[in-house]
Amino acid sequence: MVFAAHDYSYFFDPVRGAWTRAQQPNPFRSNMYVTTLCTTRQGVVAWAEHVSYATSLFLLDAKGPDVEQDAAQGKTAASLRGLPRHGL
Protein backbone atom coordinates (compact mmCIF):
# COMPACT_ATOMS: atom_id res chain seq x y z
CA MET A 1 0.00 0.00 0.00
CA VAL A 2 1.28 3.48 -0.85
CA PHE A 3 0.23 6.86 0.53
CA ALA A 4 1.50 9.94 -1.34
CA ALA A 5 -0.81 12.82 -0.39
CA HIS A 6 1.55 14.61 2.00
CA ASP A 7 5.06 16.04 1.67
CA TYR A 8 6.56 12.52 1.81
CA SER A 9 5.40 9.21 0.37
CA TYR A 10 4.72 6.34 2.78
CA PHE A 11 4.95 2.62 2.00
CA PHE A 12 3.20 -0.13 3.98
CA ASP A 13 4.95 -3.48 4.43
CA PRO A 14 2.21 -6.08 5.14
CA VAL A 15 4.75 -8.67 6.34
CA ARG A 16 6.11 -6.37 9.05
CA GLY A 17 2.81 -4.54 9.53
CA ALA A 18 4.65 -1.21 9.46
CA TRP A 19 4.88 1.98 7.40
CA THR A 20 8.15 3.49 6.15
CA ARG A 21 8.63 7.03 4.87
CA ALA A 22 10.54 8.02 1.72
CA GLN A 23 13.95 9.46 2.50
CA GLN A 24 13.39 12.60 0.41
CA PRO A 25 10.32 14.86 0.18
CA ASN A 26 8.09 14.25 -2.83
CA PRO A 27 9.27 16.14 -5.91
CA PHE A 28 5.61 16.90 -6.67
CA ARG A 29 2.98 19.12 -5.05
CA SER A 30 1.20 17.43 -2.14
CA ASN A 31 -2.44 17.34 -3.21
CA MET A 32 -4.70 14.41 -2.32
CA TYR A 33 -7.34 15.65 -4.79
CA VAL A 34 -5.04 15.64 -7.84
CA THR A 35 -2.31 13.04 -7.19
CA THR A 36 -3.20 9.69 -8.79
CA LEU A 37 -1.30 6.45 -8.14
CA CYS A 38 -1.19 3.55 -10.59
CA THR A 39 0.65 0.24 -10.38
CA THR A 40 2.79 -0.73 -13.37
CA ARG A 41 5.42 -3.37 -14.10
CA GLN A 42 8.06 -0.75 -13.30
CA GLY A 43 6.49 0.05 -9.91
CA VAL A 44 3.97 2.57 -8.63
CA VAL A 45 3.70 5.69 -10.78
CA ALA A 46 2.26 8.95 -9.48
CA TRP A 47 0.61 11.42 -11.85
CA ALA A 48 0.91 14.67 -9.94
CA GLU A 49 1.38 18.43 -10.15
CA HIS A 50 4.71 20.24 -10.19
CA VAL A 51 5.10 23.53 -8.36
CA SER A 52 4.04 25.27 -11.58
CA TYR A 53 0.74 23.31 -11.57
CA ALA A 54 1.85 21.32 -14.63
CA THR A 55 1.41 17.54 -14.29
CA SER A 56 4.05 14.87 -14.78
CA LEU A 57 4.79 11.24 -13.91
CA PHE A 58 6.94 10.16 -10.97
CA LEU A 59 8.15 6.66 -10.10
CA LEU A 60 7.76 5.67 -6.44
CA ASP A 61 10.37 3.12 -5.35
CA ALA A 62 9.41 1.26 -2.17
CA LYS A 63 12.74 -0.58 -2.04
CA GLY A 64 14.67 2.63 -1.26
CA PRO A 65 12.25 4.07 -0.31
CA ASP A 66 12.49 7.09 -2.57
CA VAL A 67 10.72 8.89 -5.40
CA GLU A 68 12.35 9.40 -8.80
CA GLN A 69 11.50 12.57 -10.66
CA ASP A 70 10.15 12.39 -14.20
CA ALA A 71 9.52 8.66 -14.39
CA ALA A 72 8.43 9.09 -17.98
CA GLN A 73 11.55 11.08 -18.94
CA GLY A 74 9.58 13.13 -21.45
CA LYS A 75 7.38 10.25 -22.64
CA THR A 76 3.59 10.21 -22.47
CA ALA A 77 1.74 8.01 -20.01
CA ALA A 78 0.62 5.72 -22.83
CA SER A 79 4.24 4.99 -23.75
CA LEU A 80 5.01 3.46 -20.35
CA ARG A 81 4.43 -0.29 -20.51
CA GLY A 82 1.58 -1.35 -18.25
CA LEU A 83 -0.30 1.96 -18.19
CA PRO A 84 -3.65 2.28 -19.95
CA ARG A 85 -3.65 4.30 -23.18
CA HIS A 86 -6.36 6.69 -21.96
CA GLY A 87 -4.63 7.98 -18.84
CA LEU A 88 -4.36 6.81 -15.29
Secondary structure, DSSP 8 states (H G I E B T S, - for coil): -EE-SSSS-EEEETTTTEEEE-SS--SS---TTT-EEEEETTEEEEEEE-TTS-EEEEEEETTTTEEES-TTTT--GGGSTTS-TT--
